[in-house]
Amino acid sequence: MKPGMVPPPPGEESQTVVLPPGWQSYLSPQGRRYYVNTATNETTWERPSSSSGIPASPGPHRSSLPPTVNGYHTSGTPAHPPETAHMSVRKSTGDSQNLGSSSPSKKQSKENTITINCVTFPHPDTMPEQQLLKPTEWSYCDYFWADKKDSQGNGTVAGFELLLQKQLKGKQMQKEMSEFIRERIKIEEEYAKNLAKLSQNSLAAQEEGSLGEAWAQVKKSLADEAEVHLKFSAKLHSEVEKPLMNFRENFKKDMKKCDHHIADLRKQLASRYAAVEKARKALTERQRDLEMKTQQLEIKLSNKTEEDIKKARRKSTQAGDDLMRCVDLYNQAQSKWFEEMVTTTLELERLEVERVEMIRQHLCQYTQLRHETDMFNQSTVEPVDQLLRKVDPAKDRELWVREHKTGNIRPVDMEI
């Protein structure tokens, strides 16, 4: 199925009309125009004022988030239902000649719309191409309206459920990263402990002279290095591990609330859809009853009075009114679900960007601490280098001889 733009209906303003900066105009499949602020994601049915960049008059349909663009995408799956994608139904007039037209226009509905899991979408064969809200961003709000097969191919998973699974998986990955850093900290702590212990070792402690001083500095550098690694492990805990672990501590609980909220709206939508189908069936039965009684009266197969016909006609009209009411309630429920889906998917998208950026920043902090640790480690061996350059075997010998000499009188030959 090829995407296409929704043409503006007759009498509507063209999309070529200049709008204030940051605003774009779109059409719902029913031809109603709405406006989207691409900077704030604000939507409104009212045309924005060219002077202030806001709608000329606030309306009750104004929303803080866009209704997005409805219809089908290049993948061939429904994008999402229009906010005003109403089912068609005409009120019965009770006229026996118009019985067929008093019921909901099933043929027209089948031609123009398609229902998937109680959600009404434009039919792919009749709906022109529709523009995505964020065509270059692969936004969540454009691609997760339909359901898909699960990994085993046994059932379907709602598009919104896939988004929730990704969020929860991201939280798990974040937790595992924190555990990884914790293991790194343990290694640092154990390493520091071993270095400190080795620095107290008495091996070669009796080395003398300038070489002895250099050797003593080598052991001291181990103690200094141990201190550096302890500080590194402490900073890893406070600046990397802990923030990763505590970021969105109640995230799972919040996601469950979000899931339940959308699921409740879908249940309500399914209930409204069932009510529509029940009312549609009741109307069909009433119409069939009216038609049968009318035919019996015309061919004089029954002694039914005109009052019986009027009674059947009133019931048929009432059934038509009931269907219209059910359709209106269904459309309200679908519109509510639609708006909440857009709001929530955009929020999940924002949360994912925030999570990735948070992890990136803390991993950058990790590498920065590594660089600092390497620099401090280098500083611990600089005194050793300085002393090693001063090692002087001749001087050491002189000092040692002065301290331990036993006498400078050499032996002579024995005389007879």
C-alpha positions in Angstrom: 0.0 0.0 0.0 1.4 3.3 -1.0 1.2 6.3 1.4 -0.3 9.5 0.2 -1.3 12.9 1.5 -4.9 13.6 2.6 -6.3 16.2 0.2 -8.1 19.2 1.8 -11.9 19.0 1.4 -13.8 21.6 -0.6 -14.4 24.8 1.3 -11.5 24.2 3.7 -8.4 26.4 3.7 -5.4 25.0 1.8 -2.3 23.9 3.6 -0.5 26.6 1.5 -1.9 29.3 3.8 1.0 30.8 5.7 1.0 29.8 9.4 3.1 31.2 12.2 6.6 29.8 12.5 6.7 26.4 14.1 3.1 25.4 13.2 2.0 22.9 10.7 -1.5 22.0 9.4 -2.9 18.4 9.0 -6.2 16.8 8.1 -8.0 14.0 9.8 -9.5 11.3 7.5 -12.9 13.0 8.0 -11.5 16.2 6.6 -11.3 18.2 9.8 -8.2 20.4 10.0 -6.0 20.6 13.1 -2.7 22.4 13.8 0.5 21.1 15.4 3.3 23.1 17.0 6.4 21.2 16.0 8.4 22.7 18.8 6.1 22.0 21.7 4.0 19.2 20.3 0.9 21.3 21.2 -2.2 20.7 19.1 -5.4 22.6 18.6 -8.4 22.7 16.3 -8.2 26.5 16.2 -6.0 28.1 13.5 -3.0 29.8 15.2 -2.8 33.5 15.2 -0.2 34.9 12.8 0.8 37.5 15.3 1.4 35.5 18.5 1.9 32.0 17.2 -0.9 30.7 19.3 -4.5 29.8 18.4 -6.7 32.8 17.7 -9.2 31.6 20.3 -8.7 28.8 22.8 -11.0 25.9 22.2 -12.2 22.9 24.2 -10.3 20.5 22.0 -6.9 22.1 22.7 -4.4 19.6 23.9 -0.9 19.7 25.3 0.2 16.9 22.9 -0.7 16.3 19.3 -3.3 13.8 18.0 -0.5 12.7 15.6 -1.3 11.8 12.0 -3.7 9.0 11.5 -3.9 6.2 8.9 -1.5 3.7 7.4 2.3 3.8 7.1 4.6 2.3 4.6 4.7 -0.9 6.6 1.1 -1.6 5.6 -0.1 -1.6 9.2 -2.6 0.9 10.6 -0.9 3.8 12.2 -3.7 4.9 14.5 -7.4 5.9 14.4 -8.4 9.5 13.7 -9.7 11.5 16.6 -13.1 11.8 14.9 -13.2 8.6 13.0 -16.9 8.1 13.6 -19.0 5.1 12.6 -21.7 6.0 10.1 -25.3 5.6 11.1 -28.5 7.1 9.9 -31.6 7.5 12.0 -34.6 5.5 10.9 -37.5 7.5 9.6 -39.9 4.7 9.9 -40.8 5.0 6.2 -41.3 1.5 4.8 -39.7 2.6 1.6 -36.5 3.7 3.4 -36.1 0.6 5.6 -32.8 -0.3 4.0 -31.3 3.1 4.6 -32.4 3.3 8.3 -29.7 1.0 9.4 -26.0 1.8 9.8 -24.4 2.1 6.4 -22.6 -1.3 6.6 -21.5 -1.2 3.0 -20.1 2.3 3.3 -18.4 1.4 6.6 -16.8 -1.7 5.0 -15.5 0.3 2.1 -14.1 3.2 4.1 -12.9 1.7 7.4 -11.5 -1.5 8.9 -11.8 -2.6 12.5 -8.9 -4.3 14.2 -9.3 -5.4 17.8 -12.2 -3.1 18.2 -10.3 -0.1 16.8 -11.6 1.6 13.7 -8.9 2.5 11.1 -9.2 4.0 7.6 -9.4 1.2 5.0 -6.0 0.9 3.1 -7.7 0.7 -0.2 -9.7 3.9 0.1 -7.5 6.1 2.4 -5.0 8.3 0.7 -1.4 8.5 2.0 -1.1 10.2 5.4 1.9 12.1 6.6 3.7 11.0 9.7 3.8 13.4 12.6 7.6 13.1 12.8 8.5 11.7 9.4 12.3 11.8 9.9 12.5 10.7 13.6 11.0 7.2 13.7 8.9 8.3 16.6 7.0 6.0 18.9 3.8 7.9 18.3 3.7 6.9 14.6 4.5 3.2 14.5 2.9 1.3 17.4 -0.8 1.4 16.8 -1.3 -2.1 15.5 -0.7 -5.4 17.2 2.0 -7.9 16.1 2.7 -11.6 16.5 4.7 -12.6 19.6 8.2 -14.2 19.3 6.7 -17.7 19.2 4.0 -16.7 16.7 1.3 -18.0 19.0 -0.5 -14.8 19.8 -0.5 -11.0 19.3 1.3 -8.4 21.3 -0.1 -4.8 21.4 2.1 -2.2 20.0 2.0 -0.3 23.3 3.0 -3.5 25.1 6.1 -3.6 23.0 7.0 -0.1 24.1 6.5 -1.0 27.7 8.7 -4.1 27.3 11.5 -2.0 25.8 11.2 0.4 28.7 11.4 -2.4 31.3 14.3 -4.0 29.4 16.1 -0.7 29.4 15.7 -0.5 33.2 17.1 -4.1 33.5 20.1 -3.2 31.3 20.7 -0.1 33.5 20.6 -2.4 36.6 23.0 -4.8 35.1 25.4 -2.0 34.2 25.3 -0.9 37.8 26.1 -4.5 38.9 29.0 -4.5 36.5 30.5 -1.4 38.0 30.0 -2.9 41.4 32.2 -5.8 40.4 34.7 -3.4 39.1 34.7 -1.6 42.4 35.3 -5.0 44.2 38.4 -5.6 42.0 39.7 -2.1 42.8 39.2 -2.6 46.5 40.9 -6.0 46.6 43.7 -4.6 44.5 44.2 -1.7 46.9 44.1 -4.1 49.8 46.8 -6.3 48.3 49.0 -3.3 47.4 48.8 -1.9 50.9 49.7 -5.3 52.3 52.7 -5.7 50.0 54.0 -2.3 50.9 54.4 -3.5 54.5 56.5 -6.5 53.4 60.0 -6.6 55.0 61.7 -8.2 52.0 65.0 -6.4 51.1 64.4 -4.0 54.0 68.2 -4.1 54.8 69.3 -2.7 51.5 71.5 0.3 52.2 72.7 3.5 50.6 71.0 5.4 47.8 69.7 2.1 46.4 68.1 1.3 49.7 66.4 4.7 49.7 65.1 4.0 46.2 63.9 0.6 47.3 62.1 2.0 50.3 60.4 4.5 48.0 59.2 1.7 45.7 57.4 0.1 48.7 56.0 3.5 49.7 54.7 4.0 46.2 52.7 0.9 46.6 50.9 2.3 49.6 50.3 5.6 47.7 48.9 3.6 44.8 46.7 1.6 47.1 45.3 4.9 48.4 44.6 6.1 44.8 42.7 2.9 43.9 40.6 3.2 47.1 39.6 6.7 46.2 38.9 5.5 42.7 36.6 2.7 44.0 34.8 5.2 46.3 34.2 7.6 43.4 33.0 4.8 41.2 30.4 3.9 43.9 29.1 7.4 44.5 29.4 8.9 41.0 28.6 5.9 38.7 27.2 2.8 40.4 24.8 4.5 42.8 23.2 6.9 40.3 22.8 4.0 37.8 21.1 1.9 40.5 18.8 4.6 41.8 17.8 6.4 38.6 14.0 6.0 38.4 13.8 3.8 41.4 10.0 3.4 41.1 10.2 3.0 37.3 8.5 -0.5 37.2 5.6 0.7 39.4 5.1 3.8 37.2 5.2 1.6 34.0 2.5 -0.7 35.6 0.3 2.3 36.3 0.7 3.4 32.7 0.0 -0.1 31.3 -3.1 -0.4 33.4 -4.3 3.0 32.3 -4.0 2.2 28.6 -5.4 -1.3 29.1 -8.4 0.1 30.9 -9.1 2.4 28.0 -8.8 -0.5 25.5 -11.2 -2.5 27.6 -13.6 0.4 27.6 -13.2 0.7 23.9 -13.9 -3.0 23.4 -17.0 -2.7 25.6 -18.3 0.2 23.6 -17.6 -1.7 20.4 -19.6 -4.7 21.7 -22.5 -2.4 22.6 -22.4 -1.0 19.0 -22.6 -4.5 17.5 -25.4 -5.5 19.9 -27.4 -2.3 19.0 -26.7 -2.9 15.3 -28.1 -6.4 15.6 -31.1 -5.2 17.5 -31.8 -2.6 14.8 -31.6 -5.2 12.1 -34.1 -7.4 13.9 -36.5 -4.4 14.4 -36.2 -3.5 10.8 -36.8 -7.1 9.7 -39.9 -7.2 11.9 -41.2 -4.0 10.5 -40.6 -5.1 6.9 -42.3 -8.4 7.5 -45.4 -6.8 9.0 -45.5 -4.2 6.3 -45.4 -6.9 3.6 -48.0 -8.9 5.3 -50.3 -5.9 5.4 -49.7 -5.1 1.7 -50.5 -8.6 0.6 -53.3 -9.0 3.1 -51.9 -12.1 4.7 -52.6 -10.7 8.1 -55.2 -8.7 9.9 -52.5 -6.5 11.5 -53.8 -3.0 12.0 -52.1 0.2 11.2 -51.4 0.6 14.9 -49.3 -2.6 14.8 -47.2 -1.1 12.0 -46.8 2.2 13.9 -45.7 0.3 17.0 -43.1 -1.7 15.0 -41.9 1.5 13.3 -41.4 3.2 16.7 -39.4 0.3 17.9 -37.3 0.4 14.8 -36.7 4.1 15.2 -35.8 3.6 18.9 -33.3 0.9 17.9 -31.8 3.3 15.4 -31.5 6.0 18.2 -29.9 3.5 20.5 -27.3 2.6 17.8 -26.5 6.2 17.3 -26.0 6.7 21.0 -23.7 3.6 21.2 -21.7 4.7 18.2 -21.2 8.2 19.8 -20.0 6.5 23.0 -17.7 4.3 21.0 -16.2 7.3 19.2 -15.7 9.1 22.5 -13.9 6.1 24.0 -11.7 5.7 20.9 -10.9 9.4 20.8 -9.9 9.2 24.5 -7.7 6.1 23.9 -6.2 7.7 20.9 -5.2 10.9 22.8 -3.8 9.0 25.7 -1.8 6.7 23.4 -0.2 9.7 21.8 0.5 11.4 25.1 2.0 8.2 26.6 4.1 7.1 23.6 5.7 10.5 23.4 6.4 10.4 27.1 8.0 6.9 26.8 10.1 8.2 23.9 11.2 11.1 26.1 12.0 8.7 29.0 14.1 6.5 26.7 16.1 9.4 25.5 16.6 10.6 29.1 17.7 7.1 30.2 20.3 6.7 27.3 21.7 10.2 28.0 22.0 9.5 31.7 23.9 6.3 31.1 26.1 8.0 28.6 27.0 10.8 31.0 27.9 8.3 33.8 30.0 6.2 31.6 31.8 9.3 30.5 32.3 9.9 34.3 33.8 6.4 34.6 36.3 7.0 31.8 37.2 10.4 33.4 37.9 8.7 36.7 40.0 6.1 35.0 42.1 8.8 33.4 42.5 10.6 36.7 43.5 7.3 38.4 46.1 6.6 35.8 47.5 10.1 36.3 47.7 9.7 40.0 49.3 6.3 39.7 51.9 7.9 37.5 52.6 10.5 40.2 53.3 7.8 42.8 56.3 6.4 40.8 57.8 9.7 40.0 59.7 9.9 43.3 61.0 6.4 42.7 62.3 7.6 39.3 64.0 10.5 40.9 65.8 8.4 43.5 66.8 5.8 41.0 68.5 8.5 38.9 70.5 9.4 42.1 71.8 5.9 42.8 75.6 6.2 43.0 77.5 3.0 43.8 80.8 4.9 44.5 79.1 7.1 47.0 77.3 4.2 48.6 80.6 2.4 48.9 82.3 5.4 50.5 79.5 5.7 53.1 79.5 2.1 53.8 83.3 1.9 54.2 83.3 4.9 56.5 80.8 3.3 58.7 82.2 -0.2 58.7 85.9 0.1 58.2 88.2 -1.9 60.5 91.5 -0.1 59.7 93.6 1.2 56.9 97.1 -0.2 57.9 98.1 -2.8 55.4 100.2 -5.8 56.3 104.0 -5.9 55.6 106.6 -8.6 55.2 107.9 -10.3 58.3 111.5 -9.6 59.0 114.1 -12.2 60.2 
